[in-house]
Amino acid sequence: MSDEIGGDDGAPAGSSPLDRLLALQDEDVHADQLAHRRRHLPEQAALDALAAALAALGESTGPARREREALAAREAELERETAEVVARVAAIEERARAGAAASYRDQEAMAAEVAALGRRRAELEEHELEVLEASEPLDGELAAADARCAELEAELEAARSVLAASASEVDGERALVATRRGELAAAVPRDLLAEYEALRAKLGGVGVARLVRGTCAGCHLTLPATEVDRLRHLPEGSVAHCDQCGRILVP
């Protein structure tokens, strides 16, 4: 199957439209490879692994952090109650010094209250000690986790810089390919370019292929000898197609 393509369109001498189309295909394959490389940079995988490790660390220390927060709240509550007891004792002692307890019964009542407050303070301090003892191993665990978290965050920041450099390098190469591609596309007849683009979209990114020793380089199938002979004797400028895959075929 073949069609005729036009003559000179301002391209460099010695370069036929089909030659330019093959060069365009090379640039498109290169662009596809670079796009795949850009999506699957090993630096991105390394960054993702670090982010996952950081997230896993945060999740694993979650129960310990919640327990430590509960202990901190309990400690604050005990300290508040202790402060109230101390303040109450101080107030009673101040009344005693000011002579507010004139009778023996008042003095006895104040003494009894101070004694009760003293016992309450001892209880509170004992509970505070229990909280401190329970907090100590948690503080050690969380301190180690925080140190590891800081290490991972530093590694993550470094990985981001490495990824940015690699991505920039690939993006720069993609820009050069896009420029070359644009120049080549402008030198291919529009109807031929449109057919190539349609075939490329339909056939996995390859719209044109060479005929190499009787085999289509696009689908890698061998054409009948009679078809190969027919293609090799087509008039110059004809557009042929592989009868197996339909790609534009360049003998």
C-alpha positions in Angstrom: 0.0 0.0 0.0 1.6 3.4 -0.9 0.9 7.1 -1.6 3.0 9.8 -3.2 4.5 12.5 -1.0 5.5 16.0 -2.2 8.9 17.2 -3.2 11.2 19.8 -1.8 9.8 21.7 1.2 12.8 23.6 2.3 14.5 20.8 4.2 18.3 20.3 3.9 19.5 18.8 0.6 19.7 15.0 0.6 17.1 14.6 3.3 13.8 13.0 2.1 10.5 13.4 3.9 10.7 9.8 5.0 14.3 10.2 6.3 13.1 13.2 8.3 10.1 11.1 9.5 12.5 8.4 10.7 14.6 11.1 12.5 11.4 12.4 14.0 10.5 8.9 15.2 14.0 8.6 16.9 13.4 11.9 18.7 9.9 10.8 19.8 11.3 7.5 21.1 14.0 9.4 22.9 11.4 11.7 24.4 9.3 8.8 25.5 12.3 7.2 27.2 13.1 10.5 28.9 9.5 10.8 30.1 9.6 7.3 31.5 13.0 8.1 33.2 11.5 11.3 34.6 8.6 9.3 36.1 10.9 6.6 37.6 13.9 8.4 38.8 15.8 6.3 41.4 16.2 9.4 43.4 12.4 9.6 43.7 12.3 6.1 44.9 15.0 6.9 47.5 13.0 9.9 48.6 9.8 7.9 48.8 11.5 5.3 50.9 12.8 7.9 53.4 9.3 9.5 53.6 7.8 6.1 54.3 10.4 5.4 57.0 9.6 8.8 58.6 5.9 8.1 58.5 6.4 4.6 59.9 8.5 6.0 62.7 5.8 8.5 63.6 3.2 5.8 63.6 5.2 3.4 65.7 5.9 6.0 68.4 2.3 7.2 68.4 1.2 5.0 71.4 4.2 6.0 73.5 3.6 9.7 72.7 -0.1 9.4 73.7 0.9 7.6 76.9 3.5 10.3 77.7 1.0 13.1 77.0 -1.5 11.4 79.4 1.2 11.2 82.1 2.2 14.8 81.5 -1.5 15.8 82.0 -1.6 13.7 85.2 1.6 15.3 86.4 0.3 18.8 85.8 -2.9 17.9 87.7 -0.9 16.6 90.7 1.3 19.7 90.7 -1.8 21.9 90.7 -3.4 20.0 93.6 -0.1 20.1 95.5 0.1 23.9 94.9 -3.4 24.2 96.3 -2.5 22.2 99.4 0.6 24.3 100.0 -1.3 27.5 99.5 -4.0 26.3 102.0 -1.4 25.4 104.6 0.3 28.8 104.2 -3.1 30.5 104.6 -3.8 28.6 107.9 -0.4 29.4 109.2 -0.9 33.0 108.4 -4.2 33.0 110.3 -2.5 31.4 113.3 0.3 34.0 113.3 -2.3 36.8 113.0 -4.1 35.5 116.1 -7.3 34.6 114.2 -7.6 31.4 116.2 -8.4 32.9 119.6 -10.0 29.8 121.1 -8.3 26.4 121.8 -10.9 24.7 119.7 -10.0 26.9 116.7 -6.4 26.2 117.2 -7.1 22.5 117.4 -9.2 22.6 114.2 -6.5 24.4 112.3 -3.8 22.0 113.5 -6.0 19.0 112.4 -6.5 20.6 109.0 -2.8 21.2 108.6 -2.1 17.6 109.5 -4.7 16.4 107.0 -3.2 18.7 104.3 0.2 17.3 105.1 -1.0 13.8 104.6 -2.7 14.8 101.3 0.5 16.4 100.1 2.5 13.3 100.9 0.0 11.3 98.8 0.2 13.7 95.9 4.0 13.6 96.0 4.0 9.8 96.0 1.7 9.9 92.9 4.0 12.4 91.3 7.0 10.0 91.9 5.0 7.2 90.3 4.3 9.4 87.3 8.0 10.3 87.0 9.0 6.7 87.2 6.5 5.7 84.5 7.6 8.7 82.3 11.4 7.9 82.4 11.5 5.0 80.0 9.0 6.7 77.7 11.2 9.8 77.7 14.2 7.7 76.7 12.2 5.9 73.9 10.8 9.2 72.5 14.2 10.9 72.7 15.7 8.2 70.6 12.8 8.4 68.2 13.1 12.2 67.9 16.8 11.8 67.2 16.1 9.3 64.5 13.4 11.5 63.2 15.8 14.4 62.9 18.3 12.2 61.0 15.6 11.1 58.6 14.4 14.6 58.0 18.0 15.7 57.2 18.3 12.7 54.8 15.0 13.6 53.3 16.1 17.2 52.7 19.3 16.0 51.1 17.3 13.5 49.0 15.1 16.3 47.8 18.1 18.3 46.6 19.5 15.3 44.7 16.1 14.6 43.2 15.8 18.2 42.1 19.2 18.1 40.4 18.4 14.8 38.6 15.0 16.0 37.5 16.5 19.3 36.2 19.0 17.4 34.2 16.4 15.2 32.6 14.1 18.1 32.0 16.9 20.0 30.3 17.5 17.0 28.0 13.8 16.8 27.3 13.7 20.5 26.3 16.5 19.9 23.8 14.7 16.9 22.3 11.5 18.9 22.1 13.4 21.6 20.2 14.9 19.1 17.7 11.6 17.4 17.4 9.8 20.7 16.5 12.4 21.4 13.8 12.0 18.0 12.3 8.2 18.0 12.4 8.1 21.4 10.6 10.1 19.8 7.8 7.7 16.9 7.3 4.7 17.4 4.9 1.6 18.0 7.0 -0.4 15.0 5.6 2.5 12.6 6.3 3.0 14.1 9.8 -0.7 13.7 10.6 -0.7 10.1 9.5 2.4 9.4 11.5 1.0 11.0 14.6 -2.2 8.9 14.3 -0.3 5.7 13.8 2.1 6.5 16.6 -0.8 7.1 19.0 -2.4 3.8 17.9 0.7 1.6 17.8 2.5 2.2 21.1 4.5 5.2 20.1 6.0 3.9 16.9 4.4 5.2 13.7 7.2 4.6 11.1 9.8 1.8 10.8 12.5 0.6 8.5 12.3 -2.5 6.5 15.4 -4.5 7.6 16.2 -7.7 5.7 12.6 -8.3 4.9 11.4 -7.6 8.5 9.4 -4.6 9.7 11.4 -3.0 12.5 8.2 -1.8 14.1 6.3 -5.1 14.6 9.4 -7.4 14.0 7.3 -9.6 11.6 8.8 -10.9 8.3 7.0 -9.8 5.2 6.4 -12.1 2.3 9.2 -12.0 -0.3 6.8 -10.8 -3.0 5.8 -7.9 -0.7 9.4 -7.0 0.0 10.2 -6.9 -3.7 7.2 -4.8 -4.4 8.2 -2.3 -1.7 11.7 -2.0 -3.0 10.5 -1.2 -6.5 8.0 1.5 -5.5 8.5 4.9 -7.2 10.6 7.4 -5.3 8.6 9.4 -2.8 5.9 6.7 -2.2 4.6 6.2 1.3 4.3 2.4 2.0 2.8 0.6 4.9 3.6 -2.7 6.6 0.9 -5.2 5.7 1.3 -6.8 9.1 1.0 -3.8 11.5 0.0 -0.8 9.3 3.0 1.3 10.2 4.6 3.6 7.6 7.4 1.4 6.2 10.7 2.8 4.8 12.4 0.2 2.5 
